[in-house]
Amino acid sequence: MASISPRSPPVALELEKNSQASTTTSKFVFHDVILRVFLFATSLTSLVALVTSKQTETIPVPFPPYRASVAAEFTDLPAFIYSSAVLSVTCFYSIITTILSFFALVKRSTTSTKLMSCVFSVDVLLLGILASATGASGEVAYLGLKGNSNVGWHKICNVYDSYCRHIGFSVLTSIFSSMVLAFLIILYIITVSRR
């Protein structure tokens, strides 16, 4: 007769815990890859819309020849330059982290805790920077759309309609990029709490 060791159940429990942790990690990595690809797509779309925002219009001026051609482009405003720099960094960062997550998914290995913590920290930092750039661009876009009668700033979107549509679309997709980063942070917190 074979004797049953009293240590058999804890070993089985340990194996079950390891398989559950492996399943949780592989689900995390799969969702992480999908969200990072979406982050790349939204930030690249926002960046392209922003840097292609240029429009030239002939507007009336108070001195001869009474009409002048004036161009509006994203480099005219520091908030848009800041936003384009942050979106460029977000695109580059999403490419690097997507590749890291993809290799973790292909190798089916558990990602190291240090690497996940580092990526999480940069995600949080980048979310703050991207949200500030989005807010700055959104405020300038709103001023272009509505103006500010208290200080005498006139709206420009009635003249530069294509330019304003590009900027508005860029701000909107930048908000989606911020939301994707927030989802990545929530995904990490949920995964760590289940370990």
Secondary structure, DSSP 8 states (H G I E B T S, - for coil): -----TTHHHHHHHHHHHHHHHHHHHHHHHHHHHHHHHHHHHHHHHHHHHHT-EEEEEEE-SSTTSEEEEEEEGGGSHHHHHHHHHHHHHHHHHHHHHHHHHHHHHHT----HHHHHHHHHHHHHHHHHHHHHHHHHHHHHHHHHH-BTTTTB---TTT-HHHHHHHHHHHHHHHHHHHHHHHHHHHHHHHHHH-
